[in-house]
């Protein structure tokens, strides 16, 4: 695996990200951002430099580390902004994934009922649909579908085909545990599965070279984090492997690649910008420029686009700084109000997860808010009001007003109110801001 370049500490990016993604498979196997859950506050995290620009790899490390720190608060759900944008643009094939799961359930029911002939077509269609949608579907579901296909072959007396299917699963999901079959069928499947496991030691091995444009994407093979592109995966058993690339501001990309034996195959992907990300980036830059102001309309707009309740901004120092200051700002995206702004100091020997962990805890320490999503607005036909007497109706009152105005002929001065507080100078922080050190 090739190390990424962070001046002065070339290893720290990989080390910090590996710690954050030590459970990387769980991250990639999660359901595709199903939206806000009951009893939680949805949070979007934005990493901005104090000045200049930062590399893709450094931004990814800081973003993932801060997200992991915030996930320790049970009240919060940290969202994947690119998945939210994908859902908003219609890029997530929700219907196809739901249909694939329904096919798996139907196939499972047929298999349990002894109708293996009917189960096989449904399971194959479900597995094929999941494989095409794997950027947003669960790899657990795909592995389950493949196993059920193998189990169906066993039920049909096709043990050789079943063994080949099981070998294919074990090539990319070696820890898979057989399930979802009846006790009787399980007794038949067990010996075939064990033969497949025993044959894995004799499988040929190969490597994959992983390259993206732009470089610096998080690279995973079969759900396991490897590093930032360009990087490589070695000693992979022969079979199909699933390569995932993730980069902040770009759509998640998954490529299935077959390894046939000794040698190195190249997997190259040109990543596509997430639909709407330019608007999100522009808004986040506007918030960052005035970070610390009491209110931000741009934070409200971010909340509307991404469907988040809170926006957390992390302002980071230059990478070369020997003694650095990290700032964190927490905005309520419903009102645009700055709930809290904090800072923490860090030396070159401090671990990044410790520094950002302190920042995350300080942002939400003793902060009271209602961890319940807003109730949906349900439009109802209003009840017809009771008839008003004529002397309370608009036409009667308007007539009286016109007559009175004409009779008095008194000039009326109209004062227009401004949104801004005239006593607050431009660039100042107006309102109460809580600082924690």
ABEGO torsion letter per residue (X at the ends): XBBBBBBGBAAAAAAAAAAAAAAAAAAAABBBGAEBBBGBBBBBBBBBBABEBBBAAAAAAAAAAAAAAAAABAABBBBBAAAAAAAAAGABBAAAAAAAAAAAAAAAAAAAAGBAAAAAAAAAAAAAAAAAAAAABBAAAAAAAAAAAAAAAAAAGBAAAAAAAAAAAAAABAABBBBGBBAAAAAAAAAAAAAAAAAAAABBBBBBBBBBOBBGBBBBBGGBBAEBOBBBBBGBBBEBBBBBBBBBGBBBBBBBBBBAEBEBBBBBBBBBBBBGAAAAAAAAAAAAAABGBABBAAAAAAAAAAGBABBBBBBBBBAABABBBBBBBBBBAAAGBBABBBBBBBBAABBAAAAAAAAAAAAABGBBBBBBBBBBBBBBBBBBBBBBBAAABAAAAAAAAAAAAAAAGBBBBBBBBBABBAABBBGBBBEBBBBBX
